[in-house]
Amino acid sequence: MLSLLPLTLALAPLHSAPAQSGIESAVLAEINFARTRPRDYAERLRQYRKYFKGKIVWYPGNPTGLRTSEGTRAVDEAIRFLERQAPLAPIASADLLARAARDHAREQGPNGATGHISADGGNPRTRVQRRGGGDYVAEVITYGPPSAVEVVRQLIVDDAVPGRGHRKTLFAAEMVYAGVACGPHRDYRVMCVADLGRKPDGRP
């Protein structure tokens, strides 16, 4: 059973949240770009790195800046990882996993909760099982990034996350299906949940 259940608490840039239509498919497409073309994604991070001033990054579309914990150190480490990473198969969309991810986003968003544990004590595995699936799943979450590019970049750079668990999950070769759900969040404006599995129903 896969036990990678990392969590990102991303600081929200101070601009209004976008409409959610289409963001889920865009997140999956961005993950697949990174998985299938890791060196090209590394080049994107090199461009992103240029916007740092100390530990604050002032990238286009975020004029108020985003404070990071590690500054360029985490970006540089991600670039080195991507330069060594062999291309992987793309991840396919899985409706059951998406429904489980949406359950979590719909629960947490209105009350401002964070983390992988549901109000009733459930975890990503139990949420997938409630939808009729198995328990071989991993989950990543972002709170704050409002676009697919920012969501995936947050997960891959993994600023302030020991062990870079989100990045490891996205680049786990055995994970070939995913369901993504994004929605409004009371405190962070936007949250995105991705549940990943070896099979579309989360079974081993």
C-alpha positions, 0 to 999 in steps of 0.5 A, a space after each residue: 500500500 502506498 503511504 505517500 500522503 503529502 500536504 501543501 499549504 500554499 500561501 495564496 497570491 492576493 488576487 481574485 480566484 478564477 472560475 474553476 471550469 477547466 482547471 482540473 484538466 489543465 492541472 492534469 495536463 501540466 502534471 503530464 508535461 512535467 512527467 513526460 518532458 522533465 528537462 523542458 519543465 526544468 527550463 520553465 523553472 529556470 525562467 521562474 527563478 529569475 523572478 525571485 528577490 530574496 525569498 519573495 517571488 514576483 512572477 507575472 500575474 502576481 504583482 503582490 509577490 509570494 513569500 517562500 520559505 526557502 527562496 531559490 534553494 528549493 527551485 534549484 533543487 527541483 531543477 537538479 531533480 528534473 535534469 536527472 529524471 527520466 521521462 515517464 508515461 502520462 497520467 490518465 484521468 480517472 472518474 472515480 478518483 476525481 469523485 473522491 478528490 471532489 468530496 474532500 474539496 467540497 467538504 474543506 472549502 466552505 469551512 476553511 479546513 486543511 489536511 488529508 483527514 476528513 471531518 469524520 476521520 477518513 483519509 484519502 484511502 477511505 474516501 476512495 473506498 467509499 466511492 467503490 474503489 481500493 486503498 492503493 492511492 496517494 494524494 496531494 493538495 494545494 491551498 492558494 495557487 489559482 492556476 494549473 501552472 501555479 498548482 503544479 509548480 508548487 507541488 514540484 518545487 515543494 518549498 518547505 516540505 521535508 523529503 519533497 513528498 509531493 514531487 515524489 508522488 507526481 513522479 512515482 512511475 507506478 501512478 498512472 491514473 489520477 482524479 483532480 478536483 479544485 474549488 473555492 476555499 474560505 481561507 486560501 481562496 482556491 484548493 486543488 486535490 489530486 488523488 493518484 493510483 495505479 489503477 483507475 479505481 485505486 486498487 493494487 
